[in-house]
Amino acid sequence: MNSSSFSPSATPHPELYATTLHVLRSFGEPDIWPTLLVYWEYQLLQELGFGLDLSVCAATGVLEDLIYVSPRSGRAVSREAGAPYSEKLLALPGFLLDETAPLRETDIAAGFALTGFFLERDVLEPHGMNAAVGPRAPARLAVPGAGGGPVGVAVFSANKLTWLALLSVTPACAFSAHAQEFAVPASARTTIISETNAYRAASGLAPLRESAGATQAAQRYARYLALNNKTGHRADGRSPAERVRAAGVRYCKFRGENWHQSWTRPNRATVEAAMAKAMRFWKGSPGHERALRSASTEIGVGVAGAKHGNQWYYVSVQMFVDTSCLRDPPEKPLPPPPDRNPARQATP
């Protein structure tokens, strides 16, 4: 397969490349790599100019309860608007909108069915390649362990285009067992907070206050991901909400976590470039963008850097919490104490 059939070979796709590395490095973590692979196909559609619009309901414009996608337009449809046409619509798995959403048994198959429909219709068939690439059929994949041997076999429905593209855009990568941490200035954190609030302001939303506890949790997790070269929301064995609670943060509702990893070689990217890349990625991803515009009141941000071999990594983490129910009501002023000094009491 010649990748230039879909996209000019000289056209860079840095975001897709970064996601490709996330997928390949996650194969030792069976809880997360299937969802990342679905997301990779979703991002591939975007890069090829056939991106899906999962931000609002195509019929009503509502933002909540989006569970379908129109096969004709590639736009999301809400539960209520799509109910009369449910048999003709494609299922929209929740993790494509919110990476922290609970994963149901049918979500992975629904994700591959969704991306596969548009890949075959918009990418393969116009190039007469669906027969050459083959149908989306169950495939068995042995996931290699740290020692080189398989640690498990996953059975899933995958498009052969995915695997051919993964191999064609990703070089062989060897990662150093010992990471070298480098200092990231505090301006990285403040840049992300200010950019997030500017994005919210453009939608008429209130700015977020920085939470010291949430920032502590975000920084610890960013450092963990950077030093251990890991990805995902549960790489340390805990959920985002559990990490926030462990930092002593009190909140009414946990609204979400965004994370982003970028790398360059052989030279390290500037902090400004790395933070701009993270914000661009979050704004362009439906689930991450929802967190940016969530009904949160506070935000925590962590940014860490580490060098693995000749590759320089930045990891950025955002945590969003709603603390509106914890605000103390304004205290009524106390009445003045009685004056019991006889010298100041009025005489008849």
C-alpha positions as CSV (number, residue, x, y, z in Angstrom):
1,M,0.0,0.0,0.0
2,N,1.3,3.4,-1.0
3,S,0.5,5.9,1.7
4,S,0.8,8.7,-0.8
5,S,-2.5,7.4,-2.3
6,F,-4.2,9.0,0.7
7,S,-2.0,11.9,1.7
8,P,1.1,13.5,0.1
9,S,4.2,11.7,1.4
10,A,5.9,15.0,2.3
11,T,3.0,16.2,4.4
12,P,3.9,16.0,8.1
13,H,1.4,14.7,10.6
14,P,3.1,15.2,14.0
15,E,-0.1,14.8,16.1
16,L,-0.9,11.5,14.4
17,Y,2.7,10.4,14.8
18,A,2.6,11.1,18.5
19,T,-0.7,9.2,18.9
20,T,0.9,6.3,16.9
21,L,3.7,6.1,19.5
22,H,1.1,6.2,22.3
23,V,-0.6,3.2,20.8
24,L,2.5,1.1,20.3
25,R,3.9,1.8,23.7
26,S,0.5,0.9,25.3
27,F,0.4,-2.7,24.0
28,G,1.7,-3.9,27.4
29,E,-1.4,-2.4,29.0
30,P,-4.5,-4.3,27.9
31,D,-6.9,-2.0,29.7
32,I,-6.1,1.0,27.5
33,W,-4.6,0.1,24.2
34,P,-7.8,-1.0,22.4
35,T,-9.4,2.4,23.1
36,L,-6.2,4.1,21.9
37,L,-6.3,2.1,18.7
38,V,-9.9,3.2,18.0
39,Y,-8.9,6.8,18.8
40,W,-6.0,6.4,16.3
41,E,-8.4,5.5,13.5
42,Y,-10.6,8.5,14.5
43,Q,-7.6,10.8,14.3
44,L,-6.5,9.2,11.0
45,L,-9.8,10.3,9.5
46,Q,-9.3,13.8,10.7
47,E,-5.8,14.0,9.3
48,L,-7.1,12.7,5.9
49,G,-9.8,15.4,5.8
50,F,-12.7,13.2,6.7
51,G,-13.0,14.1,10.4
52,L,-16.1,13.4,12.4
53,D,-17.9,16.1,14.3
54,L,-18.8,14.8,17.7
55,S,-19.1,18.2,19.5
56,V,-22.9,18.8,19.2
57,C,-26.1,17.0,18.1
58,A,-26.5,17.6,14.3
59,A,-30.3,17.7,14.7
60,T,-30.8,19.9,17.8
61,G,-27.5,21.4,18.7
62,V,-27.5,20.0,22.3
63,L,-24.2,19.1,23.9
64,E,-25.2,16.3,26.2
65,D,-26.3,12.6,25.8
66,L,-24.7,12.1,22.4
67,I,-24.8,8.4,21.7
68,Y,-25.2,8.1,17.8
69,V,-23.3,9.3,14.7
70,S,-25.1,9.9,11.4
71,P,-23.5,7.7,8.7
72,R,-24.4,10.3,6.1
73,S,-22.9,13.4,7.7
74,G,-20.4,12.0,10.2
75,R,-22.0,14.2,12.9
76,A,-23.1,13.3,16.4
77,V,-26.8,12.8,17.3
78,S,-28.4,12.8,20.7
79,R,-30.3,10.0,22.3
80,E,-33.6,11.8,22.0
81,A,-33.2,13.1,18.4
82,G,-31.8,9.7,17.2
83,A,-34.4,7.4,18.8
84,P,-36.7,7.2,15.8
85,Y,-33.7,6.3,13.5
86,S,-31.6,4.3,15.9
87,E,-31.4,1.3,13.6
88,K,-29.9,3.5,10.8
89,L,-27.4,5.3,13.0
90,L,-23.9,4.3,14.2
91,A,-23.3,3.9,17.9
92,L,-21.0,6.5,19.5
93,P,-18.9,4.9,22.3
94,G,-18.6,7.2,25.3
95,F,-14.8,7.0,25.5
96,L,-14.4,9.0,22.3
97,L,-16.1,11.9,24.1
98,D,-14.7,11.4,27.5
99,E,-11.6,9.3,28.1
100,T,-12.6,8.8,31.8
101,A,-16.0,7.5,31.0
102,P,-16.7,3.9,32.1
103,L,-15.9,1.4,29.4
104,R,-18.8,-1.0,28.5
105,E,-18.3,-4.4,26.9
106,T,-19.6,-3.2,23.5
107,D,-17.7,0.1,23.3
108,I,-14.6,-1.2,21.6
109,A,-16.5,-3.1,18.9
110,A,-18.7,0.0,18.4
111,G,-15.7,2.2,18.1
112,F,-14.1,0.0,15.4
113,A,-17.5,-0.2,13.6
114,L,-17.8,3.6,13.7
115,T,-14.3,4.4,12.4
116,G,-14.3,1.5,10.0
117,F,-17.5,2.6,8.3
118,F,-16.0,6.0,7.4
119,L,-12.5,4.6,6.6
120,E,-14.0,2.1,4.1
121,R,-16.5,4.5,2.6
122,D,-14.3,7.7,2.4
123,V,-10.8,6.4,2.2
124,L,-10.6,2.8,0.8
125,E,-13.5,2.5,-1.6
126,P,-12.7,5.8,-3.6
127,H,-9.2,4.3,-4.2
128,G,-10.5,0.9,-5.0
129,M,-8.5,-0.5,-2.1
130,N,-11.1,-2.2,0.1
131,A,-10.6,-5.5,-1.6
132,A,-6.8,-5.2,-1.4
133,V,-6.8,-4.3,2.3
134,G,-9.5,-6.7,3.2
135,P,-12.6,-6.5,5.4
136,R,-12.6,-5.7,9.1
137,A,-12.4,-9.2,10.6
138,P,-11.6,-10.6,14.0
139,A,-7.8,-10.6,14.4
140,R,-5.6,-12.2,17.1
141,L,-2.7,-10.1,18.4
142,A,0.0,-11.4,20.7
143,V,1.0,-8.5,23.0
144,P,4.7,-8.6,23.7
145,G,5.8,-8.4,27.3
146,A,8.8,-6.6,28.7
147,G,11.0,-9.7,28.3
148,G,10.1,-10.1,24.7
149,G,7.5,-12.9,25.3
150,P,3.8,-12.6,24.8
151,V,1.8,-11.6,27.9
152,G,-1.6,-12.1,26.4
153,V,-3.6,-12.5,23.3
154,A,-6.4,-10.0,22.4
155,V,-9.2,-10.7,20.1
156,F,-10.8,-7.7,18.4
157,S,-12.2,-6.4,15.2
158,A,-9.5,-4.4,13.5
159,N,-9.0,-2.9,10.0
160,K,-5.9,-4.1,8.3
161,L,-5.4,-0.5,7.1
162,T,-4.7,0.4,10.7
163,W,-1.9,-2.0,11.0
164,L,-0.3,-1.2,7.7
165,A,-0.4,2.5,8.4
166,L,1.0,2.0,11.9
167,L,3.9,0.1,10.5
168,S,4.5,2.6,7.7
169,V,4.5,5.8,9.8
170,T,6.4,4.5,12.9
171,P,10.1,3.8,13.0
172,A,11.6,1.2,15.2
173,C,12.1,2.9,18.6
174,A,14.2,1.8,21.5
175,F,13.7,3.5,24.8
176,S,16.3,4.0,27.5
177,A,15.7,2.2,30.8
178,H,16.9,5.2,32.7
179,A,15.2,8.5,32.1
180,Q,17.0,11.8,32.6
181,E,14.6,14.4,34.1
182,F,15.0,18.1,33.1
183,A,13.5,21.1,34.7
184,V,10.4,22.7,33.2
185,P,9.8,26.4,34.2
186,A,6.7,27.4,36.1
187,S,5.7,29.4,33.0
188,A,4.6,26.2,31.4
189,R,1.9,25.7,34.0
190,T,0.7,29.3,33.9
191,T,0.6,29.3,30.1
192,I,-1.7,26.3,30.1
193,I,-4.0,27.9,32.7
194,S,-4.2,31.2,30.9
195,E,-4.7,29.6,27.5
196,T,-7.5,27.4,29.0
197,N,-9.2,30.4,30.5
198,A,-8.9,32.3,27.3
199,Y,-10.5,29.4,25.5
200,R,-13.3,29.3,28.0
201,A,-13.8,33.1,27.8
202,A,-14.4,32.8,24.0
203,S,-17.4,30.5,24.9
204,G,-18.7,32.8,27.6
205,L,-17.5,30.6,30.4
206,A,-16.1,31.7,33.8
207,P,-12.4,31.4,34.3
208,L,-10.9,28.6,36.5
209,R,-9.0,29.2,39.7
210,E,-5.9,27.2,40.2
211,S,-6.2,24.5,42.9
212,A,-3.0,23.9,44.8
213,G,-4.0,20.4,45.6
214,A,-5.1,19.5,42.1
215,T,-1.9,21.0,40.7
216,Q,0.1,18.8,43.1
217,A,-1.7,15.7,41.9
218,A,-1.3,16.7,38.2
219,Q,2.4,17.4,38.7
220,R,3.0,14.1,40.3
221,Y,1.2,12.2,37.6
222,A,2.9,14.2,34.8
223,R,6.3,13.4,36.4
224,Y,5.3,9.7,36.7
225,L,4.3,9.5,33.0
226,A,7.4,11.3,31.8
227,L,10.0,9.3,33.9
228,N,8.4,5.9,33.2
229,N,7.5,6.7,29.5
230,K,3.9,5.7,30.2
231,T,0.6,6.9,28.8
232,G,-3.1,6.8,29.8
233,H,-5.3,7.9,32.7
234,R,-4.6,4.9,34.9
235,A,-0.9,4.2,34.3
236,D,-0.1,4.4,38.0
237,G,-3.0,2.0,38.9
238,R,-5.3,4.8,40.1
239,S,-8.1,6.8,38.5
240,P,-7.8,10.6,38.1
241,A,-10.4,11.2,40.8
242,E,-8.4,8.9,43.2
243,R,-5.2,10.9,42.6
244,V,-7.0,14.2,43.3
245,R,-8.6,12.8,46.5
246,A,-5.2,11.5,47.6
247,A,-3.9,15.0,47.3
248,G,-6.5,16.2,49.8
249,V,-8.7,18.0,47.3
250,R,-12.3,18.5,48.3
251,Y,-14.7,18.8,45.5
252,C,-18.4,18.4,44.5
253,K,-17.7,16.7,41.2
254,F,-14.6,15.6,39.3
255,R,-15.0,16.9,35.8
256,G,-12.1,15.3,33.9
257,E,-8.4,14.9,33.3
258,N,-6.5,15.8,30.1
259,W,-3.0,14.6,29.4
260,H,-0.7,15.1,26.5
261,Q,2.8,13.8,25.6
262,S,5.0,15.2,22.9
263,W,8.7,14.6,22.0
264,T,11.4,15.8,19.7
265,R,14.9,14.6,18.8
266,P,17.8,15.2,18.8
267,N,17.1,18.7,20.1
268,R,14.6,19.6,22.9
269,A,11.6,21.7,21.9
270,T,11.0,25.0,23.6
271,V,8.5,25.1,26.4
272,E,6.3,27.4,24.4
273,A,6.1,25.0,21.4
274,A,5.4,22.0,23.6
275,M,2.6,23.8,25.5
276,A,1.1,25.1,22.2
277,K,1.0,21.6,20.9
278,A,-0.7,20.3,24.0
279,M,-3.4,23.0,23.8
280,R,-3.9,22.5,20.1
281,F,-4.4,18.7,20.7
282,W,-6.9,19.2,23.5
283,K,-8.9,21.8,21.6
284,G,-9.2,19.5,18.6
285,S,-10.2,16.3,20.5
286,P,-13.9,16.1,21.4
287,G,-13.4,14.5,24.8
288,H,-10.5,16.8,25.8
289,E,-12.3,19.8,24.5
290,R,-15.3,19.0,26.6
291,A,-13.1,19.1,29.7
292,L,-11.8,22.5,28.7
293,R,-15.4,23.8,28.6
294,S,-16.7,21.8,31.6
295,A,-18.7,23.1,34.5
296,S,-15.6,23.3,36.6
297,T,-14.5,26.0,39.0
298,E,-10.9,25.0,39.6
299,I,-8.0,23.5,37.6
300,G,-4.8,21.8,38.5
301,V,-1.9,21.6,36.0
302,G,1.4,19.7,36.0
303,V,4.1,19.7,33.4
304,A,7.2,17.4,33.5
305,G,10.1,16.7,31.2
306,A,12.4,13.7,30.7
307,K,14.9,12.5,28.2
308,H,14.8,8.9,27.0
309,G,17.8,8.1,24.8
310,N,18.0,10.9,22.3
311,Q,14.3,11.9,22.6
312,W,13.1,14.8,24.7
313,Y,9.6,14.4,26.2
314,Y,7.1,16.9,27.6
315,V,4.1,15.5,29.5
316,S,1.3,17.9,30.4
317,V,-1.7,17.1,32.7
318,Q,-4.8,19.1,33.5
319,M,-7.3,18.2,36.2
320,F,-10.7,19.8,36.4
321,V,-12.9,19.9,39.6
322,D,-16.2,21.6,40.5
323,T,-16.1,23.1,44.0
324,S,-19.2,25.2,43.7
325,C,-21.2,23.4,46.4
326,L,-18.4,23.9,49.0
327,R,-18.6,27.7,49.0
328,D,-19.5,29.0,52.5
329,P,-22.6,31.2,52.5
330,P,-21.8,34.8,53.5
331,E,-21.8,35.3,57.2
332,K,-24.3,37.7,58.7
333,P,-22.7,40.5,60.8
334,L,-23.0,39.8,64.5
335,P,-24.9,42.3,66.6
336,P,-22.7,44.6,68.7
337,P,-22.3,43.4,72.3
338,P,-24.3,45.2,75.0
339,D,-22.6,48.2,76.6
340,R,-22.5,47.4,80.3
341,N,-20.4,50.3,81.4
342,P,-22.5,52.4,83.8
343,A,-20.5,55.5,83.0
344,R,-21.7,55.4,79.3
345,Q,-25.3,54.6,80.1
346,A,-27.7,57.4,79.5
347,T,-29.2,59.0,82.6
348,P,-32.9,59.9,82.8
